Amino acid sequence: MTTPKIAIIIGSTRDARFGEKPAKWLLERAQQRDDFDVELVDLKDFDLPLFNEKASNLWMPSEDPAAIAWQEKIAEFDGYIFVTAEYNHSLTGSLKNALDQAYKEWVRKPMGALGYGGLGAARAVEHLRGIGVELQMVPVRNAVHIAAGSFMKVSPMGENAEMEAIEDVIGGSADALFDDMAWWANATKVAREA
C-alpha cells in the first residue's frame, strides 16, 4: 500500500487573511513525519465561483471548469486538514463553498482542522465536522485551536510573532491531529481499495 497523501487546505481567500501563516507552520511540521505525505492546497489558487451547478457531483457531473479543476485536485488526497478562521460563529464562506463544489471526492476520507481566532475557531470546527459527516468524511477527534493569547501573540493584529513562539502551546495538538490523520487515512484507504 502506498503512503497516504494529506491536503492541508487554507480555508480563507481574503487578502488580509491570517490562515496562510499557521498553514505553512502545520505543513513544515507535517513534513517531518514519514507516515503520510502532505501538500498545501490554497483555495485562492482555484477562484471558485459560488456553487451554481444543477446538483452535487454525487448526482451529476459538474459543468463549471473551475469546479472540475477543484474536484480533480482534491481527488488526489486520502485525507484533509482544513485551516479555518471563525466568521460569525461558523467557518469561512469560501471554505463552505469549496466543500459544496465537490462530494464524491470527500467520501470515506478523514478530515481534521486547525482553527484560529478568539476561541480558537471552536464553533467553526464543530460546524466543519457536521458538514464533513454529511459529505461522508470521517472527522477525527483531535484538532489544533489557536485561541486568545496565543492567537494575539502570532496574529498581525497583535505581536505578529513567528508561529514557533506558540509551538509549545499547540505543538502537542498538531502531533495528536497528525496521529489521528495517519491512522484514519490508512484505515480508510485500505477499505476504499478493497
PyRosetta script that sets phi, psi and omega in degrees:
from pyrosetta import init, pose_from_sequence

init()
pose = pose_from_sequence("MTTPKIAIIIGSTRDARFGEKPAKWLLERAQQRDDFDVELVDLKDFDLPLFNEKASNLWMPSEDPAAIAWQEKIAEFDGYIFVTAEYNHSLTGSLKNALDQAYKEWVRKPMGALGYGGLGAARAVEHLRGIGVELQMVPVRNAVHIAAGSFMKVSPMGENAEMEAIEDVIGGSADALFDDMAWWANATKVAREA")
pose.set_psi(1, 138.1)
pose.set_omega(1, 178.5)
pose.set_phi(2, -76.4)
pose.set_psi(2, 158.4)
pose.set_omega(2, 178.2)
pose.set_phi(3, -65.9)
pose.set_psi(3, 132.8)
pose.set_omega(3, 179.2)
pose.set_phi(4, -64.3)
pose.set_psi(4, 151.9)
pose.set_omega(4, -179.3)
pose.set_phi(5, -115.6)
pose.set_psi(5, 125.2)
pose.set_omega(5, -176.7)
pose.set_phi(6, -112.7)
pose.set_psi(6, 135.8)
pose.set_omega(6, 174.4)
pose.set_phi(7, -98.5)
pose.set_psi(7, 134.3)
pose.set_omega(7, 167.2)
pose.set_phi(8, -101.1)
pose.set_psi(8, 111.6)
pose.set_omega(8, -172.8)
pose.set_phi(9, -104.2)
pose.set_psi(9, 119.1)
pose.set_omega(9, 176.2)
pose.set_phi(10, -77.3)
pose.set_psi(10, 117.1)
pose.set_omega(10, -170.2)
pose.set_phi(11, -92.1)
pose.set_psi(11, 5.9)
pose.set_omega(11, 177.7)
pose.set_phi(12, -120.4)
pose.set_psi(12, 143.7)
pose.set_omega(12, 179.1)
pose.set_phi(13, -117.0)
pose.set_psi(13, 5.4)
pose.set_omega(13, -179.7)
pose.set_phi(14, -64.0)
pose.set_psi(14, 147.2)
pose.set_omega(14, 176.2)
pose.set_phi(15, -61.6)
pose.set_psi(15, -35.7)
pose.set_omega(15, -177.3)
pose.set_phi(16, -93.7)
pose.set_psi(16, 21.8)
pose.set_omega(16, -175.6)
pose.set_phi(17, -66.5)
pose.set_psi(17, 156.2)
pose.set_omega(17, 176.5)
pose.set_phi(18, -103.0)
pose.set_psi(18, -22.3)
pose.set_omega(18, -168.8)
pose.set_phi(19, -55.9)
pose.set_psi(19, -28.5)
pose.set_omega(19, -179.2)
pose.set_phi(20, -62.8)
pose.set_psi(20, -34.6)
pose.set_omega(20, -177.8)
pose.set_phi(21, -65.3)
pose.set_psi(21, -54.4)
pose.set_omega(21, 177.5)
pose.set_phi(22, -68.4)
pose.set_psi(22, -29.1)
pose.set_omega(22, 178.9)
pose.set_phi(23, -63.9)
pose.set_psi(23, -42.7)
pose.set_omega(23, 178.7)
pose.set_phi(24, -66.5)
pose.set_psi(24, -38.2)
pose.set_omega(24, 176.0)
pose.set_phi(25, -62.4)
pose.set_psi(25, -45.4)
pose.set_omega(25, 179.6)
pose.set_phi(26, -62.2)
pose.set_psi(26, -42.3)
pose.set_omega(26, 177.8)
pose.set_phi(27, -59.3)
pose.set_psi(27, -49.0)
pose.set_omega(27, -179.3)
pose.set_phi(28, -61.5)
pose.set_psi(28, -39.3)
pose.set_omega(28, 179.2)
pose.set_phi(29, -68.1)
pose.set_psi(29, -41.3)
pose.set_omega(29, -179.7)
pose.set_phi(30, -66.6)
pose.set_psi(30, -33.8)
pose.set_omega(30, -178.9)
pose.set_phi(31, -66.5)
pose.set_psi(31, -12.2)
pose.set_omega(31, 177.4)
pose.set_phi(32, -81.0)
pose.set_psi(32, -8.0)
pose.set_omega(32, -178.3)
pose.set_phi(33, -95.5)
pose.set_psi(33, 159.7)
pose.set_omega(33, 178.2)
pose.set_phi(34, -120.6)
pose.set_psi(34, 8.8)
pose.set_omega(34, -178.1)
pose.set_phi(35, -97.0)
pose.set_psi(35, -1.7)
pose.set_omega(35, 170.6)
pose.set_phi(36, -160.0)
pose.set_psi(36, 156.3)
pose.set_omega(36, 171.3)
pose.set_phi(37, -95.5)
pose.set_psi(37, 154.0)
pose.set_omega(37, -175.0)
pose.set_phi(38, -139.4)
pose.set_psi(38, 147.1)
pose.set_omega(38, 177.8)
pose.set_phi(39, -141.6)
pose.set_psi(39, 141.4)
pose.set_omega(39, 175.5)
pose.set_phi(40, -86.1)
pose.set_psi(40, 128.7)
pose.set_omega(40, 178.6)
pose.set_phi(41, -121.4)
pose.set_psi(41, 123.8)
pose.set_omega(41, -175.4)
pose.set_phi(42, -108.9)
pose.set_psi(42, 120.1)
pose.set_omega(42, 178.9)
pose.set_phi(43, -57.1)
pose.set_psi(43, -28.3)
pose.set_omega(43, 179.4)
pose.set_phi(44, -59.6)
pose.set_psi(44, -27.4)
pose.set_omega(44, -177.6)
pose.set_phi(45, -76.2)
pose.set_psi(45, -8.0)
pose.set_omega(45, -173.3)
pose.set_phi(46, -109.9)
pose.set_psi(46, -15.5)
pose.set_omega(46, 176.7)
pose.set_phi(47, 44.1)
pose.set_psi(47, 52.9)
pose.set_omega(47, -177.7)
pose.set_phi(48, -71.4)
pose.set_psi(48, 132.5)
pose.set_omega(48, 172.8)
pose.set_phi(49, -73.3)
pose.set_psi(49, 168.5)
pose.set_omega(49, 170.7)
pose.set_phi(50, -62.8)
pose.set_psi(50, 143.6)
pose.set_omega(50, -176.6)
pose.set_phi(51, -53.4)
pose.set_psi(51, 122.9)
pose.set_omega(51, -177.2)
pose.set_phi(52, -144.2)
pose.set_psi(52, 29.2)
pose.set_omega(52, 178.9)
pose.set_phi(53, -83.0)
pose.set_psi(53, 164.9)
pose.set_omega(53, 178.2)
pose.set_phi(54, -66.7)
pose.set_psi(54, -29.7)
pose.set_omega(54, 178.5)
pose.set_phi(55, -165.7)
pose.set_psi(55, 170.8)
pose.set_omega(55, 173.8)
pose.set_phi(56, -60.0)
pose.set_psi(56, 152.7)
pose.set_omega(56, 178.8)
pose.set_phi(57, -71.6)
pose.set_psi(57, -1.6)
pose.set_omega(57, 168.8)
pose.set_phi(58, -66.5)
pose.set_psi(58, -32.0)
pose.set_omega(58, -174.1)
pose.set_phi(59, -102.5)
pose.set_psi(59, -31.4)
pose.set_omega(59, 177.6)
pose.set_phi(60, -157.1)
pose.set_psi(60, 152.2)
pose.set_omega(60, -178.5)
pose.set_phi(61, -61.8)
pose.set_psi(61, 144.6)
pose.set_omega(61, 175.1)
pose.set_phi(62, -72.2)
pose.set_psi(62, 156.5)
pose.set_omega(62, -180.0)
pose.set_phi(63, -109.0)
pose.set_psi(63, -31.2)
pose.set_omega(63, -176.4)
pose.set_phi(64, -70.0)
pose.set_psi(64, 126.4)
pose.set_omega(64, -179.0)
pose.set_phi(65, -58.9)
pose.set_psi(65, -33.5)
pose.set_omega(65, 178.9)
pose.set_phi(66, -67.6)
pose.set_psi(66, -40.3)
pose.set_omega(66, 177.4)
pose.set_phi(67, -65.4)
pose.set_psi(67, -40.9)
pose.set_omega(67, 179.7)
pose.set_phi(68, -64.9)
pose.set_psi(68, -42.0)
pose.set_omega(68, 177.8)
pose.set_phi(69, -61.6)
pose.set_psi(69, -40.5)
pose.set_omega(69, 177.4)
pose.set_phi(70, -63.4)
pose.set_psi(70, -47.2)
pose.set_omega(70, 179.4)
pose.set_phi(71, -59.4)
pose.set_psi(71, -43.1)
pose.set_omega(71, 179.8)
pose.set_phi(72, -63.7)
pose.set_psi(72, -38.0)
pose.set_omega(72, 179.4)
pose.set_phi(73, -66.6)
pose.set_psi(73, -50.6)
pose.set_omega(73, -175.8)
pose.set_phi(74, -71.3)
pose.set_psi(74, -20.8)
pose.set_omega(74, 176.4)
pose.set_phi(75, -65.2)
pose.set_psi(75, -19.2)
pose.set_omega(75, -179.2)
pose.set_phi(76, -69.4)
pose.set_psi(76, -15.6)
pose.set_omega(76, -168.0)
pose.set_phi(77, -107.2)
pose.set_psi(77, 157.0)
pose.set_omega(77, 178.2)
pose.set_phi(78, -104.2)
pose.set_psi(78, 1.3)
pose.set_omega(78, 178.9)
pose.set_phi(79, -178.7)
pose.set_psi(79, 165.8)
pose.set_omega(79, -171.9)
pose.set_phi(80, -140.8)
pose.set_psi(80, 135.5)
pose.set_omega(80, 169.1)
pose.set_phi(81, -115.1)
pose.set_psi(81, 117.4)
pose.set_omega(81, -178.0)
pose.set_phi(82, -94.7)
pose.set_psi(82, 131.0)
pose.set_omega(82, 176.3)
pose.set_phi(83, -102.3)
pose.set_psi(83, 115.5)
pose.set_omega(83, -173.2)
pose.set_phi(84, -137.4)
pose.set_psi(84, 144.3)
pose.set_omega(84, 167.4)
pose.set_phi(85, -84.4)
pose.set_psi(85, 176.2)
pose.set_omega(85, 171.5)
pose.set_phi(86, -114.4)
pose.set_psi(86, 117.0)
pose.set_omega(86, 176.8)
pose.set_phi(87, -110.2)
pose.set_psi(87, 115.5)
pose.set_omega(87, 175.9)
pose.set_phi(88, 50.9)
pose.set_psi(88, 48.1)
pose.set_omega(88, 176.8)
pose.set_phi(89, 71.2)
pose.set_psi(89, 19.2)
pose.set_omega(89, 178.6)
pose.set_phi(90, -149.4)
pose.set_psi(90, -177.0)
pose.set_omega(90, 179.3)
pose.set_phi(91, -76.3)
pose.set_psi(91, 170.9)
pose.set_omega(91, -178.9)
pose.set_phi(92, -67.2)
pose.set_psi(92, 149.2)
pose.set_omega(92, 177.1)
pose.set_phi(93, -62.2)
pose.set_psi(93, -37.0)
pose.set_omega(93, -179.2)
pose.set_phi(94, -65.3)
pose.set_psi(94, -37.0)
pose.set_omega(94, 178.7)
pose.set_phi(95, -71.4)
pose.set_psi(95, -42.0)
pose.set_omega(95, 178.0)
pose.set_phi(96, -60.6)
pose.set_psi(96, -42.5)
pose.set_omega(96, 178.4)
pose.set_phi(97, -62.6)
pose.set_psi(97, -41.7)
pose.set_omega(97, 179.3)
pose.set_phi(98, -64.5)
pose.set_psi(98, -39.4)
pose.set_omega(98, 176.9)
pose.set_phi(99, -62.9)
pose.set_psi(99, -40.3)
pose.set_omega(99, -178.8)
pose.set_phi(100, -70.4)
pose.set_psi(100, -22.8)
pose.set_omega(100, -176.2)
pose.set_phi(101, -75.1)
pose.set_psi(101, -3.5)
pose.set_omega(101, 178.8)
pose.set_phi(102, -143.5)
pose.set_psi(102, 169.6)
pose.set_omega(102, 172.6)
pose.set_phi(103, -150.6)
pose.set_psi(103, -65.5)
pose.set_omega(103, -171.9)
pose.set_phi(104, -61.6)
pose.set_psi(104, -23.5)
pose.set_omega(104, 179.2)
pose.set_phi(105, -70.3)
pose.set_psi(105, -25.5)
pose.set_omega(105, -178.3)
pose.set_phi(106, -83.6)
pose.set_psi(106, -22.2)
pose.set_omega(106, -165.4)
pose.set_phi(107, -60.9)
pose.set_psi(107, 132.1)
pose.set_omega(107, 175.0)
pose.set_phi(108, 60.4)
pose.set_psi(108, 39.8)
pose.set_omega(108, 175.5)
pose.set_phi(109, -129.7)
pose.set_psi(109, 146.7)
pose.set_omega(109, -179.3)
pose.set_phi(110, -74.7)
pose.set_psi(110, 153.8)
pose.set_omega(110, 176.0)
pose.set_phi(111, -138.4)
pose.set_psi(111, 141.8)
pose.set_omega(111, 176.0)
pose.set_phi(112, -134.8)
pose.set_psi(112, -176.9)
pose.set_omega(112, -176.1)
pose.set_phi(113, -151.4)
pose.set_psi(113, 150.3)
pose.set_omega(113, 163.2)
pose.set_phi(114, -120.0)
pose.set_psi(114, 121.0)
pose.set_omega(114, -179.9)
pose.set_phi(115, -117.3)
pose.set_psi(115, 148.6)
pose.set_omega(115, -179.3)
pose.set_phi(116, -139.9)
pose.set_psi(116, 149.0)
pose.set_omega(116, -179.9)
pose.set_phi(117, 142.7)
pose.set_psi(117, -173.8)
pose.set_omega(117, -175.9)
pose.set_phi(118, -51.1)
pose.set_psi(118, -43.4)
pose.set_omega(118, 178.6)
pose.set_phi(119, -105.8)
pose.set_psi(119, 19.1)
pose.set_omega(119, -180.0)
pose.set_phi(120, 69.2)
pose.set_psi(120, 21.5)
pose.set_omega(120, -178.7)
pose.set_phi(121, 58.0)
pose.set_psi(121, 31.5)
pose.set_omega(121, -177.8)
pose.set_phi(122, -57.4)
pose.set_psi(122, -41.8)
pose.set_omega(122, -179.4)
pose.set_phi(123, -70.9)
pose.set_psi(123, -37.5)
pose.set_omega(123, 177.0)
pose.set_phi(124, -63.4)
pose.set_psi(124, -42.2)
pose.set_omega(124, 179.8)
pose.set_phi(125, -65.4)
pose.set_psi(125, -38.1)
pose.set_omega(125, 176.7)
pose.set_phi(126, -63.7)
pose.set_psi(126, -42.9)
pose.set_omega(126, 176.8)
pose.set_phi(127, -63.3)
pose.set_psi(127, -41.5)
pose.set_omega(127, 179.3)
pose.set_phi(128, -59.8)
pose.set_psi(128, -40.8)
pose.set_omega(128, 178.2)
pose.set_phi(129, -63.2)
pose.set_psi(129, -40.6)
pose.set_omega(129, 178.0)
pose.set_phi(130, -63.9)
pose.set_psi(130, -40.8)
pose.set_omega(130, 176.7)
pose.set_phi(131, -64.3)
pose.set_psi(131, -41.6)
pose.set_omega(131, 178.1)
pose.set_phi(132, -58.6)
pose.set_psi(132, -41.2)
pose.set_omega(132, 177.5)
pose.set_phi(133, -60.4)
pose.set_psi(133, -45.3)
pose.set_omega(133, 179.6)
pose.set_phi(134, -63.0)
pose.set_psi(134, -32.4)
pose.set_omega(134, 178.2)
pose.set_phi(135, -86.1)
pose.set_psi(135, 10.0)
pose.set_omega(135, 177.1)
pose.set_phi(136, 64.6)
pose.set_psi(136, 28.1)
pose.set_omega(136, 171.8)
pose.set_phi(137, -85.0)
pose.set_psi(137, 171.4)
pose.set_omega(137, 178.9)
pose.set_phi(138, -112.3)
pose.set_psi(138, 97.4)
pose.set_omega(138, 178.1)
pose.set_phi(139, -68.5)
pose.set_psi(139, 131.4)
pose.set_omega(139, 178.5)
pose.set_phi(140, -89.6)
pose.set_psi(140, 160.8)
pose.set_omega(140, -175.0)
pose.set_phi(141, -70.0)
pose.set_psi(141, -50.4)
pose.set_omega(141, -171.1)
pose.set_phi(142, -80.3)
pose.set_psi(142, 145.6)
pose.set_omega(142, 178.3)
pose.set_phi(143, -146.2)
pose.set_psi(143, 165.3)
pose.set_omega(143, 175.2)
pose.set_phi(144, -107.0)
pose.set_psi(144, 127.2)
pose.set_omega(144, 178.9)
pose.set_phi(145, -122.5)
pose.set_psi(145, 116.2)
pose.set_omega(145, 177.1)
pose.set_phi(146, -99.5)
pose.set_psi(146, 104.5)
pose.set_omega(146, -169.6)
pose.set_phi(147, -124.7)
pose.set_psi(147, 161.6)
pose.set_omega(147, 167.8)
pose.set_phi(148, 43.8)
pose.set_psi(148, -118.9)
pose.set_omega(148, -176.0)
pose.set_phi(149, -61.5)
pose.set_psi(149, -37.6)
pose.set_omega(149, 178.0)
pose.set_phi(150, -64.6)
pose.set_psi(150, -41.6)
pose.set_omega(150, 178.2)
pose.set_phi(151, -62.8)
pose.set_psi(151, -46.1)
pose.set_omega(151, -178.5)
pose.set_phi(152, -67.8)
pose.set_psi(152, -25.5)
pose.set_omega(152, 177.5)
pose.set_phi(153, -65.7)
pose.set_psi(153, -39.6)
pose.set_omega(153, -173.7)
pose.set_phi(154, -105.1)
pose.set_psi(154, -11.4)
pose.set_omega(154, -178.3)
pose.set_phi(155, -77.2)
pose.set_psi(155, 146.4)
pose.set_omega(155, 172.6)
pose.set_phi(156, -62.5)
pose.set_psi(156, -20.3)
pose.set_omega(156, 176.8)
pose.set_phi(157, -77.2)
pose.set_psi(157, -10.7)
pose.set_omega(157, 179.3)
pose.set_phi(158, -120.4)
pose.set_psi(158, -123.4)
pose.set_omega(158, -176.9)
pose.set_phi(159, -81.5)
pose.set_psi(159, -20.4)
pose.set_omega(159, -179.1)
pose.set_phi(160, 58.7)
pose.set_psi(160, 34.5)
pose.set_omega(160, 178.0)
pose.set_phi(161, -70.3)
pose.set_psi(161, 164.3)
pose.set_omega(161, 175.1)
pose.set_phi(162, -68.6)
pose.set_psi(162, 156.9)
pose.set_omega(162, -178.1)
pose.set_phi(163, -59.6)
pose.set_psi(163, -29.4)
pose.set_omega(163, 179.7)
pose.set_phi(164, -59.9)
pose.set_psi(164, -21.9)
pose.set_omega(164, 179.5)
pose.set_phi(165, -64.7)
pose.set_psi(165, -22.5)
pose.set_omega(165, 179.2)
pose.set_phi(166, -118.4)
pose.set_psi(166, 11.6)
pose.set_omega(166, -176.8)
pose.set_phi(167, -59.2)
pose.set_psi(167, -35.2)
pose.set_omega(167, 179.0)
pose.set_phi(168, -66.6)
pose.set_psi(168, -21.7)
pose.set_omega(168, 179.6)
pose.set_phi(169, -86.8)
pose.set_psi(169, -40.3)
pose.set_omega(169, -173.1)
pose.set_phi(170, -110.0)
pose.set_psi(170, -9.1)
pose.set_omega(170, -177.4)
pose.set_phi(171, -60.5)
pose.set_psi(171, -42.6)
pose.set_omega(171, 179.3)
pose.set_phi(172, -63.6)
pose.set_psi(172, -38.5)
pose.set_omega(172, 177.2)
pose.set_phi(173, -65.4)
pose.set_psi(173, -39.3)
pose.set_omega(173, 178.3)
pose.set_phi(174, -63.5)
pose.set_psi(174, -43.2)
pose.set_omega(174, 179.6)
pose.set_phi(175, -64.6)
pose.set_psi(175, -39.7)
pose.set_omega(175, 177.4)
pose.set_phi(176, -65.0)
pose.set_psi(176, -39.8)
pose.set_omega(176, 175.9)
pose.set_phi(177, -61.3)
pose.set_psi(177, -46.4)
pose.set_omega(177, 179.6)
pose.set_phi(178, -61.6)
pose.set_psi(178, -40.4)
pose.set_omega(178, 178.0)
pose.set_phi(179, -60.3)
pose.set_psi(179, -46.0)
pose.set_omega(179, 177.5)
pose.set_phi(180, -59.8)
pose.set_psi(180, -47.5)
pose.set_omega(180, -177.3)
pose.set_phi(181, -62.2)
pose.set_psi(181, -42.4)
pose.set_omega(181, -179.5)
pose.set_phi(182, -63.0)
pose.set_psi(182, -45.8)
pose.set_omega(182, -177.7)
pose.set_phi(183, -63.1)
pose.set_psi(183, -50.8)
pose.set_omega(183, -177.0)
pose.set_phi(184, -70.6)
pose.set_psi(184, -33.7)
pose.set_omega(184, 177.2)
pose.set_phi(185, -63.9)
pose.set_psi(185, -41.9)
pose.set_omega(185, 177.1)
pose.set_phi(186, -66.0)
pose.set_psi(186, -46.6)
pose.set_omega(186, -177.7)
pose.set_phi(187, -61.9)
pose.set_psi(187, -46.7)
pose.set_omega(187, -178.1)
pose.set_phi(188, -72.9)
pose.set_psi(188, -31.0)
pose.set_omega(188, 177.5)
pose.set_phi(189, -64.1)
pose.set_psi(189, -45.9)
pose.set_omega(189, 177.3)
pose.set_phi(190, -59.2)
pose.set_psi(190, -45.7)
pose.set_omega(190, -178.4)
pose.set_phi(191, -65.7)
pose.set_psi(191, -42.3)
pose.set_omega(191, 179.4)
pose.set_phi(192, -64.8)
pose.set_psi(192, -39.1)
pose.set_omega(192, -178.7)
pose.set_phi(193, -72.3)
pose.set_psi(193, -23.6)
pose.set_omega(193, 178.0)
pose.set_phi(194, -76.6)
pose.dump_pdb("model.pdb")
